Amino acid sequence: MDSLHHLLPSSLVERGLLSQDASALTWTCPTCGVIEPGRWKDGWFYRRSCPCQERRRQQQEQHKIQHALAEQRRALVYGWLGAPWQERGLDDKTFATFEPAAQPQAFAVAQAWAARPQGTLLLTGDYGTGKTHLLAAIANHRRQQAKSTLFASAVTLFEALGECVRLEQDYHALLRQAITTPVFLLDDVDKPKPSDFRQEVYYRIIDGRTRVHLPIALSCNCSPAELDRFIGGAARSRLMQDVTVLELRGQDYRLRNGNRRGGR
């Protein structure tokens, strides 16, 4: 008997999950009633779970799997530039948390575009009127449906590319992702200071996508005509070939006391 005990996982015996006393492992579930132990071998019994415990365990495992898949999809959308440049704080920017009364036309058009993206969607207008929120809502809508989408702010994009340049690493793989992904969302294209390098990057992404009719959505604070300064005339010309322009105006959401909805 002692030799068999040494072969058993001692922790299971100590935790009361294995015993030679069947009554010690018999217990009562308020829902399922009396749960008798299962017979193992050589006079040993094991504690059995009740059906409702099994259901809860399966639900917990399913929740873990769903959470892991959600995190994986999030990383694919917001973390494609690399871990240091993940776009955070956008998970709650959905169509459900947007205030449609503030921007009814933009809300309706962005929602329709998310369901069937095509051409260029350009969100322009004042700070704090919801442009970033709507772009993120498009990303989150597609993420929930497991549809390939990449989101980046222009500032983060050029930080990631600049780091590659400084470390003498090839950044063309990142550009290829931006060019070839089914839907590409780029926020605040007029935030980075204009430069030849940045105009070249914008041109390569925009030209690469528009030539093969891949949809792209962007936001900026400037007017469409002023985009030349930031992305270059050639890129703007291609961008405007099949464009839907939404101009968002109104009060800055950030200036509303206690209101954190609406986005940038």
N, C-alpha and C positions, 0 to 999 in steps of 0.2 A: 504493500500500500504506500509506504514511504517513497519507494522508488518511483511509483506512478506519479505521486504528488510533485516530485522534482521535475518530471517531464512536462507537467502542466504549466501554462503561463501563470506565475505566482500572482501577478497583478489581478488576474481574473478571479482567483480564489479570494484574495484579500478584498476585492471590491464586491464580493458576494454574487458574482456572476456564475461561478462554478461551485458545486457542493455535492457531497454524498447524502445530504439530508434534503429530500425533496420538499418537505414542508418549509424549509428555510428559504426556498426559492419561489414558493407560491405567493402570489400577491393579488390584490384586487384593484382593477381599474374602475373608476366611477362610471365610465361609459360602457366598457366591454365586459365588466364583471370579473369573475375569478379567472386568473391566468395561471395554469399549472405549468411546471417546468418541463422542458424537453429532456428525454433520456439520451445520454451520450453513449458511454461504454464503461464497462468495468465498474458499474455501480455509481457512476457520476452523472449528475444532472446539470443542465444549464438553464439560466433564467431566460424566459421567452418574453419578447415584446408583444404588446397587444396590437390589434389592427390599427387603432387610432395613432399609436406611437409610430408605427411603420408609415402611415400616411404623412404624419408630420415630418418624419425623417426624409421621406421622398420629396416632400415639398421644399424642405430646406436645401436638399441637394439640387433640386431644380432651380431654386432661387440663386444658389451659388453659380450654377452654370450660366443662367441668364445674365447675372451680374458680370461674370467674366466675359461673356460675349459682348455685352454692352460696352464694357471698358475697351475691349479690342476694337469695336466699331468706332468708338470715340477716338482712340489713338490713330486709326486710319484716316479720320476726317480732320482732326485738329492737331495731331502730332506728327504729321508726315515729314516735317522739316527737321525733326530730331527732338529728343527729349528736352534739351534746354530751351526750345522755342515752341513748346506746346501752347496752344491758345486755350487759356483757362477762363472760367467764369461765364461760359456761354451755354452751358447745358440747360439753363432755365429760360433761355431766350427762345421761346416757341411762339407759334401763332396763338396758342391758348393764353399766353401771358402778355401778349401785346394788347394795346388799347386801340382797337379799330376805329373808335370814334374820333381819335386825334388825327388819324391819317387813313380815312376810309378807302380812298382810291388806291393808295400804295399798298394797303393791306390786302385788298381784293386781288390786285394784279400780282403781287408777290406770291400769294397763296396759289393762284392759278399757275404761275410760272413754276412753282415748286412741284406741282402735280405733273406738269408737262413742259419742262425746260426747253427752250429753243431760242436761237439768236442771242442777242445781248440784252441784259437787263441792267440799266444804269440808274442807280439811286443817287440823287444829288440833293443838296440843300444845307440848311443850317446845322450847327452842332446840336446834338442831343434830341434830334427829332425822330429817331428810331431806325436809322439806316443800318447800323450794325445789328440791331435786334432782328430786323427783317432778313438780313443775310444769314444770320445764325439760325433763324427759324426755318429758312429753306434747308440749311445744312442738317438741322435736327430732324426735320420731316423726312428727308431722304435717308438719314442715318437709321431712323426707326424702321424704315423699310429695307434696310441693308442694301441700299443703292450707292454705288461708288460716287463719292464726292470729296473734294478737297477744299478746305477753308484756310485762308491765311490773311493776316493784316499785312499791308505792304511794308510797314516798318519791320515786322518780324521776318518777312521774306528776305528783305535786303540785309538784315542782321545775319541771318543764316548763310546767305550767299557770301557776304563779306567775310565771315569767319572761315568759310572754305577758301576764299582767296588768300587770306592771311596765313592759313596753314598750308597753302599750296596744294589744296585738295581739289579734285574734280567736282564741280557743282552742276555739271550738265545732267546728271541723273535726276536732280531735283527739278530742273527745267523740263525734262522730258515728262516727269509726272504731271507738272502743271499744264503741259501742252496736251497730253493724251488722256487725262482722266475724263470720264464722261461729263462731269459737271465741275466747273472751277469757280470758286467764289473768292473775290479779292476785295478786302475792305480798306478804305482810306488811301486810295491810290495817289492822292495829292499830298500826303503827309511827308514822305521822304523828300529831301531837297533834290531838285533836278540835277542830273549829271548825265554824261554820255553813257556811262555804264548802265545806269538805271533805265534810260530810254531804250537802250539796246535790249535789255531784259524784257521790258514791257513789249517791245516790238516782236521779239521772238515768241513770246507767249501768245499775244493777241493774233499775230499773223498765223502762227502754227494752228491755232484753234479755228479761226474764222475760215481758213482755206478749206478745212474739212467739215465745216458747219457743226463744230462742237460748241454747245452753249456756255456762256460765261456771264457772271453777274458781278458787278463792281459797285463800289460806293465812293463818293468824293464830296467835298464841300464846295468845290468850284463849279462853275457852269461847264457844260460840254465843250463850248468853244475854248475855254481856258485850259482844257486838258492838254493841248499841244505843248504847253510849257513843261509838263511833267512826263508825258508818255511819248511825245513827238508827233509831228503831223501825220506821218505815214501810219503809225499805230492808231491814231484817232480816226483817220479815214476808214481803216478797215473795221474798227469798232462800231462805226456809225452806219455800216451797210444794212444791218438788220437789227435795229436797236429799238428798245422800248425805254423811254426816259421817264422816270418818276421824280418829280420835284417835291421834296418834303419841306414844309414850312411850319412854323409855329413855335410855341414856347419850349425852351430847353427842359427836358424831363429832369435833368439833374438839379435844376433849381427849385423843383417842387419839394417842399418839406415832406420827408418821410416816404417819398415815392422813388422806388428803385426799379421800376418797370419801364419798359420802352426802349432802353438800349441807347447806343451812341448814334 
